[in-house]
Amino acid sequence: MSLFGSANFGLPRLKPLPSKRSHVVSVLDIGSTKVVCMIGRLTPRAESQILPGRTHSIEVIGIGHQKSRGVKNGVIADLDAVESVVRLAVDAAERMAGLTIDSLIVNVSAGRLQSDVYTATIDLGGQEVEANDLKKVLAAAGHQSLRTDRAILHSLPTGFSLDGERGIRDPLAMFGDVLGVDMHVLTAERPALKNLEFCVNRAHLSVEGMVATPYASGLAALVDDEVELGCAAIDMGGGTTTISVFAEGKLVHADAVGLGGHHVTTDLARGLSTRIEDAERLKVVHGSALPNSADERDIISVPPIGEDDRDQPTHVPRALVSRIVRARIEETLELIRDRIQRSGFSPIVGKRIVLTGGASQLTGLPEAARRILARNVRIGRPLGVSGLPAAAKGPAFSTAVGLMIYPQVADLETHAAGSGMFSTLGGNSRFARMGQWLKESF
């Protein structure tokens, strides 16, 4: 049965993690550059000073990644191509882990992600706040955000207020007349999510949960102080660049722009008249986001585009490559700067920005970002996960690792249960109950 039945607009919601025993989680990061499947074992851990927000330690027991096909700017453009790449990545991860999986947590970059804040209040009549009042006010905020054309990916209460006093983290058992909540709701267009789910289903897998890419990469790359004090994570992928803003331990804003590392490559391929794969190599080896006086003197050879053996490579100064790279990188960073400014969250971000994602590895990018965004910038790699092969420890794997971390924070979200709009489908079918019983018994 489809998740998007006419009477029900719910998305699959994750079940809470077992707090006493370990649990296998499998995730799928479908990107414009690569598709990654990771299988990890989450084991409950004692409270710790290191990454105190994490309730479980994560050990990756299987990983498979494939060059992406059929995804353009984060959007699925060819179902068959994506399905075959997903199968290959999942198959490799399953072989390495020595087990088969049937459902996955998947990331969402497409569908024009949109962040909105909804505020709702209820009357308490001078009584103390009870659990039921919290449910009521959250449901009231949730109802405002329901739309038929968009599906809710995440809805997080970012703060409560009592009698107009804002910034209350937990109002339970406090007294007041009016209880208010600010709810951050992140939505995406329904068709994009349907296509994503359809793709995964075609590979004979089901979607266990959907997580916005910016949320996932922020979870993986930010340290607790950043999440607490306010920080933006910028995930520079191949086809899209996503932004997430965290404050007081929660995701408060997210956004995505349809520009990424692949645009730099195609600019080079056009500007130097060479093949895409040769342009990619030139970008990685010679491209830089910073001007350098030696670049005018260094001459590099550009392979010709034709198949003819007589075609000679052309020779260009390295400065030309850097100029093409710089133009697109600066455009992307300026767009991000404007988006942060427009979002109204600029003061919350303060001076802290973390760059992650595959395209953040370009030479000179942190310096260019510091100049254009006028903030402190560091490159963020996925934190607090064991068992990752060396090749997967870089910023390019932040989203996949973030999807692994997500089940630990999924319960921060409130999906106005019982409104009929959010209740997870299939959760009460006989098969689902039996599956649950099998999982718990063996």
RALIN-V805442 format. One record per residue. N is the residue number from 0. PSI is psi in whole degrees, 0 to 359 (* if undefined). Layout:
N|PSI ; N|PSI
This chain:
0|139 ; 1|151 ; 2|342 ; 3|43 ; 4|156 ; 5|326 ; 6|352 ; 7|125 ; 8|17 ; 9|155 ; 10|163 ; 11|133 ; 12|140 ; 13|144 ; 14|151 ; 15|148 ; 16|142 ; 17|132 ; 18|351 ; 19|333 ; 20|166 ; 21|163 ; 22|137 ; 23|129 ; 24|134 ; 25|141 ; 26|159 ; 27|121 ; 28|106 ; 29|107 ; 30|176 ; 31|338 ; 32|316 ; 33|160 ; 34|126 ; 35|132 ; 36|131 ; 37|139 ; 38|128 ; 39|155 ; 40|120 ; 41|120 ; 42|130 ; 43|139 ; 44|158 ; 45|158 ; 46|143 ; 47|156 ; 48|332 ; 49|124 ; 50|63 ; 51|340 ; 52|346 ; 53|130 ; 54|341 ; 55|149 ; 56|148 ; 57|127 ; 58|122 ; 59|123 ; 60|349 ; 61|140 ; 62|139 ; 63|133 ; 64|146 ; 65|151 ; 66|133 ; 67|143 ; 68|143 ; 69|9 ; 70|126 ; 71|123 ; 72|41 ; 73|354 ; 74|138 ; 75|119 ; 76|340 ; 77|104 ; 78|315 ; 79|315 ; 80|314 ; 81|318 ; 82|315 ; 83|324 ; 84|320 ; 85|315 ; 86|314 ; 87|315 ; 88|317 ; 89|318 ; 90|316 ; 91|318 ; 92|319 ; 93|318 ; 94|318 ; 95|322 ; 96|340 ; 97|28 ; 98|162 ; 99|150 ; 100|155 ; 101|346 ; 102|158 ; 103|155 ; 104|128 ; 105|149 ; 106|156 ; 107|118 ; 108|334 ; 109|188 ; 110|22 ; 111|70 ; 112|139 ; 113|131 ; 114|131 ; 115|152 ; 116|127 ; 117|138 ; 118|138 ; 119|152 ; 120|152 ; 121|157 ; 122|131 ; 123|339 ; 124|38 ; 125|6 ; 126|173 ; 127|155 ; 128|124 ; 129|167 ; 130|323 ; 131|324 ; 132|320 ; 133|315 ; 134|315 ; 135|312 ; 136|324 ; 137|320 ; 138|320 ; 139|319 ; 140|321 ; 141|320 ; 142|325 ; 143|332 ; 144|358 ; 145|130 ; 146|146 ; 147|333 ; 148|347 ; 149|147 ; 150|146 ; 151|120 ; 152|311 ; 153|140 ; 154|114 ; 155|124 ; 156|119 ; 157|344 ; 158|150 ; 159|162 ; 160|149 ; 161|122 ; 162|42 ; 163|349 ; 164|116 ; 165|177 ; 166|22 ; 167|125 ; 168|315 ; 169|101 ; 170|0 ; 171|132 ; 172|4 ; 173|160 ; 174|150 ; 175|177 ; 176|320 ; 177|125 ; 178|129 ; 179|157 ; 180|145 ; 181|125 ; 182|121 ; 183|120 ; 184|125 ; 185|120 ; 186|163 ; 187|159 ; 188|137 ; 189|315 ; 190|322 ; 191|322 ; 192|324 ; 193|315 ; 194|320 ; 195|313 ; 196|321 ; 197|317 ; 198|314 ; 199|319 ; 200|324 ; 201|334 ; 202|17 ; 203|40 ; 204|156 ; 205|158 ; 206|122 ; 207|330 ; 208|155 ; 209|136 ; 210|132 ; 211|134 ; 212|313 ; 213|326 ; 214|314 ; 215|312 ; 216|329 ; 217|320 ; 218|325 ; 219|326 ; 220|344 ; 221|144 ; 222|165 ; 223|323 ; 224|321 ; 225|315 ; 226|325 ; 227|311 ; 228|342 ; 229|125 ; 230|153 ; 231|136 ; 232|129 ; 233|113 ; 234|108 ; 235|102 ; 236|195 ; 237|314 ; 238|340 ; 239|154 ; 240|125 ; 241|152 ; 242|135 ; 243|140 ; 244|128 ; 245|146 ; 246|147 ; 247|39 ; 248|2 ; 249|158 ; 250|121 ; 251|346 ; 252|146 ; 253|154 ; 254|163 ; 255|142 ; 256|141 ; 257|47 ; 258|143 ; 259|193 ; 260|330 ; 261|331 ; 262|325 ; 263|317 ; 264|315 ; 265|326 ; 266|316 ; 267|317 ; 268|319 ; 269|311 ; 270|329 ; 271|3 ; 272|64 ; 273|171 ; 274|156 ; 275|313 ; 276|326 ; 277|322 ; 278|320 ; 279|315 ; 280|316 ; 281|320 ; 282|312 ; 283|317 ; 284|317 ; 285|342 ; 286|145 ; 287|146 ; 288|3 ; 289|139 ; 290|146 ; 291|130 ; 292|331 ; 293|344 ; 294|330 ; 295|326 ; 296|327 ; 297|125 ; 298|133 ; 299|154 ; 300|138 ; 301|119 ; 302|144 ; 303|164 ; 304|334 ; 305|171 ; 306|350 ; 307|129 ; 308|336 ; 309|343 ; 310|125 ; 311|147 ; 312|148 ; 313|156 ; 314|127 ; 315|153 ; 316|146 ; 317|332 ; 318|327 ; 319|316 ; 320|313 ; 321|324 ; 322|316 ; 323|315 ; 324|314 ; 325|320 ; 326|314 ; 327|321 ; 328|317 ; 329|320 ; 330|315 ; 331|313 ; 332|323 ; 333|321 ; 334|318 ; 335|316 ; 336|315 ; 337|322 ; 338|318 ; 339|318 ; 340|313 ; 341|331 ; 342|339 ; 343|1 ; 344|8 ; 345|315 ; 346|328 ; 347|321 ; 348|326 ; 349|228 ; 350|10 ; 351|120 ; 352|135 ; 353|124 ; 354|135 ; 355|185 ; 356|158 ; 357|320 ; 358|350 ; 359|353 ; 360|359 ; 361|138 ; 362|133 ; 363|1 ; 364|316 ; 365|320 ; 366|316 ; 367|319 ; 368|321 ; 369|317 ; 370|312 ; 371|321 ; 372|348 ; 373|47 ; 374|167 ; 375|136 ; 376|135 ; 377|158 ; 378|129 ; 379|127 ; 380|158 ; 381|132 ; 382|148 ; 383|36 ; 384|130 ; 385|163 ; 386|4 ; 387|132 ; 388|156 ; 389|321 ; 390|340 ; 391|12 ; 392|356 ; 393|177 ; 394|340 ; 395|342 ; 396|13 ; 397|316 ; 398|314 ; 399|317 ; 400|322 ; 401|324 ; 402|328 ; 403|324 ; 404|329 ; 405|317 ; 406|335 ; 407|337 ; 408|0 ; 409|331 ; 410|358 ; 411|342 ; 412|148 ; 413|117 ; 414|103 ; 415|84 ; 416|149 ; 417|351 ; 418|356 ; 419|338 ; 420|332 ; 421|342 ; 422|137 ; 423|136 ; 424|154 ; 425|352 ; 426|333 ; 427|8 ; 428|160 ; 429|321 ; 430|318 ; 431|317 ; 432|320 ; 433|319 ; 434|318 ; 435|317 ; 436|317 ; 437|316 ; 438|317 ; 439|334 ; 440|335 ; 441|*
